[in-house]
Amino acid sequence: MIPACTGEYATLPPGTHKTTLDEIYQAFVVDAPFRPRRELIHQAIVLYSSLVKSAFGSARLWIDGGFVTHKPWAAPEDADIVVVVPMEEYVDKVNDPHWFPLWTFLNATSSDPSRWTKKLHPMGGLLDTFLMPDVEDALGIWDLRWSSVNGPNGVLVPGAAKGYLEVIL
């Protein structure tokens, strides 16, 4: 069960909260503000989860971002997801272009047509997604990042911490 979002920033209590996609729907679509936007994001998470599950033998999703709050001042833009996979699967797929549509790319360029974008998201921009091996040092960085709190102005709040979700596929 997902704990309630509380406090000034309407976030989860610190820690990793294991959950299911159905529980996420209840807590962050049905019981949260800005339901129409959240419906779209949740649909993207469900489809994305299916794609990841078909690509990897096993994976965990660490889900964070404005979607995983009940902040009343703005609708979530997207959900942020780290896909945690065994090292062997990471090595096998991280540089394989077949899997590139599953990941967010920063400062992405294409040659035909000639384009550049600051950020290229999967799922029509509803998700920011990153692939990481199940290695403590690498995941520690993401745990720290996902536990950080940004205020309404988007600026990091010193000393504040929040939780995030984990879904095992």
Stockholm file with secondary structure:
# STOCKHOLM 1.0

chainA/1-169         MIPACTGEYATLPPGTHKTTLDEIYQAFVVDAPFRPRRELIHQAIVLYSSLVKSAFGSARLWIDGGFVTHKPWAAPEDADIVVVVPMEEYVDKVNDPHWFPLWTFLNATSSDPSRWTKKLHPMGGLLDTFLMPDVEDALGIWDLRWSSVNGPNGVLVPGAAKGYLEVIL
#=GR chainA/1-169 SS CCCCCBTTTTBCCSEEEEECHHHHHIIIIITSSCHHHHHHHHHHHHHHHHHHHHHCSSCEEEEESGGGBCCSSSCCCCEEEEEEECHHHHHHHTTCGGGGGGSCEEEEEEETTEEEEEEECSGGGTEEEEEEESCHHHHHHHHHHHHEEECTTSCEEEEEECEEEEEEC
#=GC SS_cons         CCCCCBTTTTBCCSEEEEECHHHHHIIIIITSSCHHHHHHHHHHHHHHHHHHHHHCSSCEEEEESGGGBCCSSSCCCCEEEEEEECHHHHHHHTTCGGGGGGSCEEEEEEETTEEEEEEECSGGGTEEEEEEESCHHHHHHHHHHHHEEECTTSCEEEEEECEEEEEEC
//
